[in-house]
Amino acid sequence: MTTLTDTRLTLAPDEHTRELRRAVIAATVGTTIEWYDFLLYSTMAGLVFGKLFFPNEDPVTATLNAFGISSASLRVRSALSSSATSVIGSAASRR
């Protein structure tokens, strides 16, 4: 089996290390922001959103409704972002 290498895409070891460090830092910052958003929204859903959006419901039912909406939005966002990422990645890999 033969492998094709493109000499234009190879990086020097110090450039590779720098780019790898940048990628790790960017991924860490993005993940931290995403989890902070998740923590904040989940806390607000449990403490505030039930009373705010479902005032005529039983408190337990209102809280469960708020968590259900939070869960549905997280699932939709995950599905949309994964499909968008796959389209972008596929287009970038064909270049």
GULUM-901535 format. One record per residue: residue in three letters; x, y, z of N, C-alpha, C in turn. Coordinates in steps of 0.1 Angstrom, whole numbers, plus 5000, padded with zeros to 4 digits. Example, Ala and Ser with C-alpha at 12.3 -4.5 7.8 and 13.67 -1.06 7.14 Angstrom:
! GULUM-901535
ALA513249435078512349555078513249675078;SER512849785071513749895071512950005079;
***
This chain:
! GULUM-901535
MET500849885000500050005000500950125000;THR500650224991501450344991500750454997;THR501450545003500850665009501350785002;LEU500450875000500751004994500951115004;THR502051185003502351295012502451425004;ASP501951525009502051655003503051735011;THR504151765004505251835011504851985015;ARG503852035008503452175011502752185025;LEU502152075030501452075042502252035054;THR503451995053504251955064504752085072;LEU504752075085505252185094506552145100;ALA507252245103508452225111508052175125;PRO508952105132508552055146508052175155;ASP508752285155508452395164507052455160;GLU506852465147505552515142504452425145;HIS504652295144503652185147503352195162;THR504352215171504052225185503252345188;ARG503552455182502852585184501352575180;GLU501152515168499852495163499052395172;LEU499652295176499052195185498652265198;ARG499552345204499252415216498052505214;ARG497952585203496852665200495552595199;ALA495652475193494352395191493952345205;VAL494852305213494452245227493852365235;ILE494452475235493952595243492552635238;ALA492452645224491152675219490052575222;ALA490352445222489352345225489052355240;THR490052375249489752385263488952505266;VAL489152625260488352745263486952725258;GLY486752665246485452645241484652545249;THR485252435254484652335262484252395276;THR485152485281484852545294483652635293;ILE483652715282482452805280481152725278;GLU481252625271480052545268479552475281;TRP480452425289479952365302479452465312;TYR480052585312479552695320478152735316;ASP477952745303476652775298475652665302;PHE476052545301475152425305474852435320;LEU475852455328475652465342474652585346;LEU474952695340474152815343472652795339;TYR472452745327471152725322470352625330;SER471052515333470452405341470052455355;THR470852535361470552595374469352685373;MET469352775363468252865361466952785358;ALA467052675350465852595347465252535360;GLY466152495369465652435381465052535391;LEU465652655392465352755402464352865397;VAL464452905385463653025381462652995370;PHE463052915359462252905347460852845350;GLY460752745359459552685362458552785368;LYS458952875377458052975383457753085373;LEU458653115364458553225355457653185343;PHE457853075337457053035325455852955328;PHE455752885339454652805342454052835356;PRO453552955358453153005371451852935376;ASN451052885367449752815371449852665374;GLU451052615372451252475374451752445388;ASP451652315392452252265405453752295404;PRO454352335415455852365414456652245409;VAL456352125412457152015407456951995392;THR455652005388455351995373456052115366;ALA455952235371456652345365458152325363;THR458752275373460252245373460552135363;LEU459752035362459951925353459651975338;ASN458752065336458552125323459752205319;ALA460252285328461452365325462652275321;PHE462852165329463952075326463652005313;GLY462451975310462151905297462451995285;ILE462052125286462352215276463952235274;SER464552245286466052255285466652135279;SER466152015282466751895276466451885261;ALA465251925257464951925242465752025235;SER466052145240466852245233468252195232;LEU468752125243470152075242470251965232;ARG469251875231469351775221469251825206;VAL468451925204468351985191469552055187;ARG470152135197471352205195472552105191;SER472551995198473651895196473451835182;ALA472251805178472051745165472351845154;LEU471951975155472252075145473752105144;SER474352115156475852145155476652025149;SER476251905152476951795147476751785132;SER475551805127475351805112476051915105;ALA476052035111476852145105478252125105;THR478852065116480252035117480651935107;SER479751835105480151725095480151785081;VAL479151875078479151935064480352025062;ILE480752105072481952185071483152105070;GLY483252005078484451915078484551845064;SER483451795059483451725046483851825035;ALA483351945035483752045025485252085026;ALA485752095038487152135040488052015036;SER487651895038488551785035488651765020;ARG487651815012487751794998488551904991;ARG488952004998489852104992491152054989;
***
